[in-house]
Amino acid sequence: MTSDIQIARAAKKRPINDIAAGLGLSPQDILPYGHDKAKITHQTLAGLRDRAPGRLVLVTSINPTPAGEGKTTTTVGLGDALNRIGKRAVICLREASLGPNFGMKGGAAGGGHAQVVPMEDMNLHFTGDFHAITSAHNLLSALIDNHIHWGNALGFDLRRVTWRRVMDMNDRALRDTVVALGGPSNGYPRETGFDITVASEVMAILCLADDLEDLQARLGRIIVGYSRELRPITAADLGADGAMTVLLRDAMQPNLVQTLENNPALVHGGPFANIAHGCNSVTATRAGLALGDYVVTEAGFGADLGAEKFLDIKCRKAGLSPDAVVVVATIRALKMNGGMARADLGAENVEALRVGSVNLARHVENIRRFGLPVVVAINRFDSDSPAEIQALDQLCGQMGVSAVLCTHWADGGAGAEELAHAVVGLVEGGQADFRTLYPDGMGLWDKIQTISRQIYGADRAEAPANVLKQLQEWEHAGFGGLPVCMAKTQYSFSADPTRLGAPSGHVVPVREVRLSAGAGFVVAICGDIMTMPGLPRRPGAENIHLDAEGRIEGLF
């Protein structure tokens, strides 16, 4: 079988100027990064603001399993299919983090014949956006410790410096550290730690900011610590916001690439949905809506994480209103939710499929809570039997939702044309009546409880007294109107990654809360979720190398 990377290398890419021209952009509207990728300039982005927007389609999925779901692959396949049936569609994706690429998850460019290229560049350094975000974040970290070293005029309480450092790699050894050891010339020792870059508030800010001016304003509002009097100290107080914006100037511009079928894709930003808000940038989405009839975008992991945050955070803050939602499922993954072992998934088991379909049913129900029409995309595998396909179609009928069998992995856009027609039918049917899950004025803890009960099926959320007190203090300080970003395992509706299917009546334990005042949300960290992942026993990095011709092997 031909691998993803072999398929990507065989792609007949068009010059990036041609891809831009298909969107009505001139060579002056883009900044090329080689022959096959470019950034859309700030000036061009500003000129797109007054255009009437196209239609917005969100692709999400059931909870991820090792069996695979194919959400990004479906996003690409659907975008290609919409173009095949005469709709000018733009795909909007997130950039890949190096952490999962060298860990266990792999890349984020799709798969099979539904990929975005250049795949190898996208999954490695790409145009350097993540490096710029890492540098801007750590510049702020350095300025904090430097300020304390030179007299601490702002009165930082060293026990209450909340800003950590970041790197775009899985490294559990850096989760908790002590800095400034070695004597007075190295500063004042204090405890801190590292998060992965995708969890950085700077990443979230870049993905939610409207433009450079808004970017700097948001960066300035970052709260980096507190004084002994509990007065918040911001990046603007340190004079850091200007220099951080300079480092992020180019990274703020969306990246233009193409699919294997030479259709446009905007790939920009990359927050994880299990520890951040999990959506590509507002600037990329708005650019796509201005340049195309349809934008097909994805949100990370299952609909309980990425889709909820896309709708409750990104759409709320950016004024976006989706027209339809695609929920991706595979028969293999649903059988795994029904109790089958991964090694046995190739065997027909209609009963396990029926049992595991409760996971899909809850995601469909949750999307409807937002007033949005849903279609299920069944990403087909060779092992799917006719009886299983028929059973899933019947189960979706009982949910009141159409199920469309898709073969875009093998057949590219042609394998998702039926899905494209179904999506167009939902969009043009005008069924969407978008609403957020909770109002701005609801209390922060009540927002956490609402998500836990209505989206996760929990009986309640629980938190220690210090967490509840912190939320109350933030409300009194004027942050009560912010949405909540739940950091939780992606594998389950609960905080326990082993509880598959659709558990109910459980408790969601909130162990910590963090205020992202610049991004504009409060993060609730649940269960054992880590904002700095670790590598598995056998990291993917062990398989990655250059062959005799200097080509990358083992990335996929």
Secondary structure, DSSP 8 states (H G I E B T S, - for coil): ---HHHHHHT-----HHHHHHHTT--GGGEEESSSS-EEE-HHHHHHTTTS---EEEEEEES---TT---HHHHHHHHHHHHHHTT--EEEEE----HHHHTSSS--SSEETTEEEESHHHHHTTTTSHHHHHHHHHHHHHHHHHHHHHTT-TT-EEEEEE---EEESS--GGGSSEEES-SSGGG---EEE-EEEGGG-HHHHHHHH-SSHHHHHHHHHT-EEEEETT--EEETTTTT-HHHHHHHHTTTTS-EEEEETTS-EEEE-----TTTS--B--HHHHHHHHHH-SEEEEEBSSSIIIIIHHIIIIIHHHHT---SEEEEEE-HHHHHHHTT--GGGTTS--HHHHHHHHHHHHHHHHHHHHTT--EEEEEE--TT--HHHHHHHHHHHHHHT-EEEEE-HHHHGGGGGHHHHHHHHHHHHTT------SS-TTS-HHHHHHHIIIIIT--SEEE--HHHHHHHHHHIIIIITTS-EEEE--SS-SSS-TT--S---S-EEEEEEEEEETTTTEEEEEETT--SS----SS-GGGG-EE-TTS-EES--
